[in-house]
Amino acid sequence: MARRALFIGRFQPFHKGHLEAVKMILKENDEIIIAIGSAQYSHKLENPFTAGERIVMVRMALENEGIDLKQVWIIPIPDVHVHMMWVSEVVGYTPKFDVIYTNEPLTRRLFMEAGFDVRPIPFIKRKVYSATEIRKRMIENGNWEELVPKAVAEYIREIDGVQRVKDLAKTDKV
């Protein structure tokens, strides 16, 4: 039976650090479930992209990297906002998995308490490969494209994502 791992993130947007994490997880497992967290949120500065857009970003980045998509499940997971129910919600949305990879403290704690094998992901240039940093650079006309896979940069340009992030950063205060 294939060993399957779960990797949860918001991927707002999917960046090179995420891509390296996927590669590392696939070296240790046969399949990966990439769970698009906070799936119901979009068009907010901290969550500018829709779940569908994030799925496209992830899929395009993995295809461009030559990763066999037969090894990959990409599943949107909405937030529940009731911590004691969240793990069962994730389990209900995903195929069975053997291990979860996360560095997010609450996710780690909740899955550990539920009896799952939880493993850390090595941080790759964490201060640079950060979706927050990428969105900040978009707003400030900085070089955000160097932080995301080429396919993701092309897709964000195609959907006018930079302008969306800039618009979401605006305020109506004078």
C-alpha positions, -999 to +999 in steps of 0.1 A: +000+000+000+013+035-009+025+057+019+006+090+017+015+123+034-006+154+042+008+189+037-015+217+047-010+254+038-029+284+026-005+289-003-013+326-007+006+322-031+024+289-036+061+298-035+095+281-039+097+271-003+064+252-007+077+236-038+109+224-020+087+210+008+066+190-017+098+176-032+112+166+002+078+150+013+077+130-020+112+117-013+099+102+019+064+091+007+047+077-023+019+102-025+011+137-011-021+153-003-017+191-006-045+206+014-055+241+004-064+255+038-088+284+045-104+274+012-135+296+017-114+328+020-103+351-009-101+387-018-086+397+015-050+410+018-039+379+038-059+356+015-061+372-019-065+342-041-094+318-044-091+281-036-095+274-073-067+298-082-044+282-055-051+248-069-041+259-104-009+275-090+001+244-072-007+221-101+011+243-127+042+246-105+043+208-099+038+200-136+065+225-146+088+208-121+082+174-137+064+160-106+041+131-115+006+144-107-005+108-102+014+111-068-005+143-059-039+150-045-049+187-042-079+193-020-095+225-007-103+224+031-124+252+046-117+264+081-141+253+109-130+277+136-137+250+163-103+235+171-116+203+186-134+196+153-108+207+128-088+175+126-119+154+119-129+179+093-096+175+075-098+138+078-133+139+063-122+159+033-090+139+024-081+104+015-064+084+043-029+095+051-001+081+072+018+113+082+013+150+083+040+176+076+036+210+092+055+236+111+024+256+121+022+252+159-016+248+163-019+224+134+010+204+149-006+203+184-041+193+172-029+165+150-005+152+176-033+152+202-054+132+177-027+106+175-012+114+141+025+111+131+034+148+127+067+158+112+084+192+107+093+206+073+128+220+070+126+257+064+141+268+032+151+305+033+120+311+056+124+349+059+125+351+021+102+324+010+071+337+027+037+345+012+035+375+034+068+388+019+056+380-016+024+400-011+044+429+005+067+430-025+037+430-049+023+460-031+056+478-031+065+469-068+093+448-055+107+416-071+082+390-059+086+368-090+120+355-079+102+339-049+077+318-067+080+291-094+079+305-129+045+289-137+030+306-106+044+340-116+029+336-151-005+326-137-006+355-112+001+379-140-026+361-162-053+367-135-040+402-127-032+390-092-007+418-084-033+444-090-058+425-069-033+424-040-026+462-044-063+469-045-068+449-013-041+468+004-059+501-002-079+519+025-108+543+023-092+565+050-081+599+040 
